Amino acid sequence: VYRRKVEPKIYIDITGIKELRTISTEPTLVLGGSVSLTEAMELFYDLSKETQYAYTKVLADHIDLIANVPVRNAGTIAGNLSIKHQYNEFPSDMFLMLETVGATLNILQKDGKTINVTLRQYLKLDMNQKIIISISLPKLDSTYAVKTFKV
C-alpha cells in the first residue's frame, strides 16, 4: 500500500512460527498474528454458527470486501494492523472492525513479556522490538448487533 522509504537489508520469514498461527476459542477467540485474512474469514464463517460468536459472520462478510483474493491469502491481520500503526491515516477496515467488537492485541516485548492493549492504545505504542503475537476477540451474546460498512 505504501512504498518503503528504506529497503530492508534482511528479510525474515515468520510464516513457519506456529505460535503466530495458533487459533483457539476458549476462553475467548484468539487468532495468531500471522493468520491470513482468508483464514480469518473462513474461521469467522464457521464460528458464526455459535451464539457467542454470531457477530463474526458480519466480520467475515466484510473481510470479503477487503483487497482481492491474492492479497487476502498473503496478507495477515497483524500485517494490516502494522500498516495502520505506521501510517495512522491508512483506512484499515480490519482495524475498525476489530475496534468495533472490542478486540485486543497481545504484543510480545523484547524482554519476553506479553502485554495486552486495545487497538487505540496500539496506535500510540512504540513497536520497536515488539511483535503482535495474537488478536483476542470477545464472546458477545445476542444482545449485541454488529453492522459494518466499507471504508
Secondary structure, DSSP 8 states (H G I E B T S, - for coil): ----SS--S-----TT-GGGS-EE-SSSEEEETT-BHHHHHHHHHHHTTSGGGTTHHHHHHHHTTSS-HHHHHH-BHHHHHHHHHH-TTS--HHHHHHHHTT-EEEEE-TTS-EEEEEHHHHHHS--TT-EEEEEEE----TT--------
